[in-house]
Amino acid sequence: MATTPEGPLSAAQLRHFLTFGFVQVKAAYSRAEMGEIIPEVFRAAEEMRQGGCLLASSDLLISKLLADERIFGGLRQLMHGMGERRFVSATASHLRGGRPGAGSPWNLGRYKALAREMPEHFEHGWHADVPGPSFAATPCVKVTMYLTKTTREAGALRVLPASHTVASQVSLRRLQASHGLNTAHADWAESTFGVPGPELPCTILESTPGDVLFTHNSLFHAVYNHRPDRQMMQCPRPVSPAGDRFVPFLCV
């Protein structure tokens, strides 16, 4: 392990991420702080929705959060821990959820089409954002803050610990075929090793506003039991060598 700088993550949290590909920091932000953050994101979201988009950005807010030691300091520790001392921090904010009654919680054509054509099969099934053995060896961290509470029964993120490794990327390759599909349905069990997607052994990360989740972009994850009001803010891929200090940019 490379020598890492001091920061908000403990040595145990750093080891957890390097071993399992994720670490959740509970109550990183107070209720009062979230009371200021959430309205700002939803204000930006409403402006975006007027144009028919469900992905919202508040770049100023995200830039501030990324400069916050609780997030940037954690990113710095994790990237250094993976051997990458130079990286770019993304300022893109994704507000993901759906209007009540909307079939799809994603503003992506593929998922909207799936939801229309076979709604009983639609779900955010098991997948890695950046799959493949070559990508698994690349230092890459995604930061997520949920703006609404998630539970096992209502939209909590599920992860397969240590699935970000090169070996796991090979053995779990078939899971990538289930991205966007309701693998709780028997028709798709072949891609989830013969069991319904929700029954695949995993860790379920329930979250409360104020928690911060760091995940490797090659970590396999899924969401079942979506709720229409499930909302989150993400900084997708703080990677790519770009000098020795924080360099904000718009990730599109």
C-alpha positions as CSV (number, residue, x, y, z in Angstrom):
1,M,0.0,0.0,0.0
2,A,1.3,3.4,-0.9
3,T,1.9,6.0,1.9
4,T,-1.3,8.0,2.3
5,P,-1.9,11.5,3.6
6,E,-3.8,12.3,6.7
7,G,-7.5,12.9,6.1
8,P,-11.1,12.2,7.3
9,L,-10.9,8.4,6.8
10,S,-9.4,6.2,9.4
11,A,-6.8,3.6,8.7
12,A,-9.5,0.9,9.0
13,Q,-11.8,2.7,6.6
14,L,-9.0,3.0,4.1
15,R,-8.2,-0.7,4.4
16,H,-11.9,-1.4,4.0
17,F,-12.1,0.4,0.7
18,L,-8.8,-1.1,-0.7
19,T,-10.0,-4.6,0.2
20,F,-13.7,-4.4,-0.6
21,G,-14.0,-1.5,-3.1
22,F,-16.3,0.7,-1.0
23,V,-16.6,2.5,2.3
24,Q,-19.6,4.3,3.8
25,V,-19.0,7.3,6.1
26,K,-22.1,7.7,8.3
27,A,-23.3,11.2,9.3
28,A,-20.4,13.0,7.5
29,Y,-22.7,16.0,7.2
30,S,-25.1,17.2,9.9
31,R,-28.8,17.5,9.5
32,A,-28.4,21.3,9.5
33,E,-25.9,21.1,6.6
34,M,-28.1,18.8,4.6
35,G,-31.0,21.2,5.3
36,E,-29.0,23.7,3.2
37,I,-27.7,21.3,0.6
38,I,-30.9,19.5,-0.4
39,P,-33.0,22.5,-1.3
40,E,-30.2,23.8,-3.5
41,V,-29.9,20.6,-5.4
42,F,-33.7,20.3,-5.8
43,R,-33.8,23.9,-7.0
44,A,-31.4,23.1,-9.7
45,A,-33.3,19.9,-10.5
46,E,-36.5,21.7,-11.0
47,E,-34.8,24.0,-13.5
48,M,-33.5,21.0,-15.4
49,R,-36.8,19.2,-15.3
50,Q,-38.5,22.0,-17.0
51,G,-36.5,20.9,-20.0
52,G,-37.6,17.3,-19.5
53,C,-34.3,16.1,-17.9
54,L,-34.1,14.1,-14.7
55,L,-30.3,14.6,-14.3
56,A,-29.7,17.8,-12.4
57,S,-26.5,19.7,-11.8
58,S,-25.6,22.4,-9.4
59,D,-21.9,22.8,-10.3
60,L,-21.2,25.5,-7.7
61,L,-22.6,23.4,-4.9
62,I,-20.7,20.3,-6.1
63,S,-17.5,22.3,-6.5
64,K,-17.8,23.4,-2.9
65,L,-18.5,19.9,-1.7
66,L,-15.5,18.5,-3.6
67,A,-13.3,21.1,-2.0
68,D,-14.6,20.1,1.4
69,E,-12.1,18.0,3.3
70,R,-14.7,15.4,4.2
71,I,-15.0,14.6,0.5
72,F,-11.9,15.7,-1.2
73,G,-9.7,14.6,1.8
74,G,-11.3,11.2,1.5
75,L,-10.7,11.1,-2.2
76,R,-7.1,12.1,-1.8
77,Q,-6.6,9.3,0.8
78,L,-8.2,6.7,-1.4
79,M,-6.5,7.7,-4.6
80,H,-3.1,7.8,-2.9
81,G,-3.9,4.5,-1.3
82,M,-4.4,3.0,-4.7
83,G,-1.1,4.5,-5.9
84,E,-2.4,7.5,-7.8
85,R,-1.2,10.8,-6.5
86,R,-2.6,12.9,-9.4
87,F,-6.2,13.0,-10.2
88,V,-9.1,15.1,-11.3
89,S,-12.2,15.7,-9.2
90,A,-15.5,15.8,-11.2
91,T,-18.0,18.5,-10.4
92,A,-21.0,16.9,-12.1
93,S,-24.1,16.4,-9.9
94,H,-26.6,13.8,-10.8
95,L,-30.0,13.9,-9.1
96,R,-31.5,10.6,-9.8
97,G,-35.0,9.5,-9.1
98,G,-38.3,9.9,-10.9
99,R,-41.5,11.8,-10.9
100,P,-44.3,10.0,-9.1
101,G,-46.0,7.8,-11.7
102,A,-43.0,7.8,-14.1
103,G,-42.1,4.4,-15.4
104,S,-38.3,4.9,-15.3
105,P,-36.2,6.5,-12.6
106,W,-33.4,7.2,-15.2
107,N,-33.3,9.8,-17.9
108,L,-31.4,7.4,-20.3
109,G,-33.1,6.2,-23.5
110,R,-32.2,2.5,-23.0
111,Y,-33.8,2.3,-19.5
112,K,-36.9,4.3,-20.5
113,A,-37.4,2.0,-23.4
114,L,-37.0,-1.1,-21.2
115,A,-39.5,0.3,-18.7
116,R,-42.1,1.0,-21.5
117,E,-41.7,-2.3,-23.3
118,M,-41.5,-4.7,-20.2
119,P,-42.1,-2.8,-17.0
120,E,-42.3,-6.0,-15.0
121,H,-38.7,-6.6,-15.9
122,F,-37.3,-3.2,-15.3
123,E,-34.8,-2.7,-12.4
124,H,-31.3,-1.3,-11.9
125,G,-29.8,-4.8,-12.0
126,W,-26.2,-6.0,-11.1
127,H,-23.5,-4.2,-13.1
128,A,-20.2,-2.3,-12.8
129,D,-20.1,1.3,-14.0
130,V,-16.6,0.7,-15.5
131,P,-16.4,-3.1,-16.1
132,G,-13.5,-5.2,-17.2
133,P,-10.2,-6.4,-15.9
134,S,-8.2,-3.6,-17.4
135,F,-10.4,-0.9,-15.8
136,A,-10.4,-2.7,-12.4
137,A,-6.7,-2.0,-12.2
138,T,-7.2,1.7,-12.7
139,P,-7.7,3.9,-9.6
140,C,-11.2,5.3,-9.9
141,V,-13.6,6.5,-7.2
142,K,-17.3,7.5,-7.3
143,V,-18.8,9.7,-4.5
144,T,-22.5,9.4,-3.7
145,M,-24.7,11.3,-1.3
146,Y,-28.3,10.2,-0.9
147,L,-30.7,13.1,-0.4
148,T,-33.5,10.8,0.7
149,K,-33.4,7.8,3.1
150,T,-32.9,4.4,1.6
151,T,-33.5,1.0,3.2
152,R,-33.3,-2.6,2.2
153,E,-37.0,-2.5,1.3
154,A,-36.8,0.9,-0.5
155,G,-33.9,1.5,-2.9
156,A,-30.8,0.9,-0.8
157,L,-27.6,0.3,-2.8
158,R,-26.4,-3.3,-2.9
159,V,-22.8,-4.1,-3.5
160,L,-20.7,-7.2,-4.1
161,P,-17.6,-6.7,-1.8
162,A,-14.3,-7.1,-3.5
163,S,-15.9,-7.3,-7.0
164,H,-13.7,-4.4,-8.2
165,T,-10.7,-6.7,-8.4
166,V,-9.3,-8.0,-11.6
167,A,-10.2,-11.6,-10.8
168,S,-13.7,-10.7,-9.9
169,Q,-14.2,-8.7,-13.0
170,V,-13.6,-11.9,-15.0
171,S,-15.7,-14.3,-12.9
172,L,-18.6,-11.9,-12.6
173,R,-18.7,-10.8,-16.3
174,R,-22.1,-12.4,-16.9
175,L,-23.7,-10.0,-14.4
176,Q,-23.0,-7.0,-16.7
177,A,-25.7,-8.4,-19.0
178,S,-28.4,-7.7,-16.3
179,H,-27.8,-3.9,-16.1
180,G,-31.2,-2.2,-16.3
181,L,-33.2,-5.4,-16.0
182,N,-35.3,-6.8,-13.2
183,T,-33.2,-9.8,-12.3
184,A,-35.7,-10.6,-9.6
185,H,-37.7,-12.1,-12.5
186,A,-37.0,-15.7,-13.2
187,D,-36.4,-15.0,-16.9
188,W,-33.1,-13.4,-16.0
189,A,-31.8,-15.8,-13.4
190,E,-29.2,-17.2,-15.7
191,S,-27.3,-13.9,-15.6
192,T,-27.3,-13.9,-11.8
193,F,-25.9,-17.4,-11.3
194,G,-29.3,-19.2,-11.1
195,V,-30.8,-17.1,-8.2
196,P,-33.0,-14.0,-8.4
197,G,-31.0,-10.8,-8.4
198,P,-32.1,-9.7,-4.9
199,E,-30.9,-13.1,-3.5
200,L,-27.3,-12.8,-4.7
201,P,-25.1,-12.6,-1.6
202,C,-24.2,-9.0,-1.1
203,T,-23.9,-6.1,1.3
204,I,-26.9,-3.7,1.5
205,L,-25.9,-0.1,2.3
206,E,-28.9,1.6,3.9
207,S,-28.4,5.4,3.9
208,T,-29.6,8.5,5.6
209,P,-29.0,12.1,4.2
210,G,-25.6,13.2,5.4
211,D,-23.9,9.9,4.7
212,V,-21.1,9.8,2.1
213,L,-20.4,6.7,0.1
214,F,-17.1,6.1,-1.7
215,T,-17.1,3.2,-4.3
216,H,-14.6,2.0,-6.8
217,N,-16.1,2.5,-10.3
218,S,-15.6,-1.2,-11.1
219,L,-17.5,-2.4,-8.1
220,F,-20.6,-4.5,-9.0
221,H,-23.7,-3.0,-7.5
222,A,-27.5,-3.0,-8.0
223,V,-30.7,-1.4,-6.6
224,Y,-34.0,-3.2,-6.0
225,N,-37.3,-1.9,-4.8
226,H,-36.9,1.5,-6.3
227,R,-39.0,4.4,-4.9
228,P,-40.1,7.2,-7.2
229,D,-38.7,9.8,-4.7
230,R,-35.3,8.1,-4.4
231,Q,-32.7,10.9,-5.0
232,M,-29.0,11.1,-4.9
233,M,-26.1,13.3,-5.8
234,Q,-23.0,11.8,-7.4
235,C,-19.5,12.8,-8.5
236,P,-19.0,10.0,-11.0
237,R,-15.4,9.5,-11.9
238,P,-12.6,11.5,-10.0
239,V,-9.8,10.0,-12.0
240,S,-7.3,10.9,-14.7
241,P,-3.8,12.3,-13.9
242,A,-4.1,16.1,-14.0
243,G,-1.4,17.7,-11.8
244,D,-0.7,17.5,-8.1
245,R,-3.7,19.4,-6.8
246,F,-7.5,19.7,-7.0
247,V,-8.6,20.6,-10.6
248,P,-12.4,20.9,-10.9
249,F,-14.1,20.1,-14.2
250,L,-17.5,19.4,-15.6
251,C,-18.0,15.7,-16.2
252,V,-20.6,15.2,-18.9
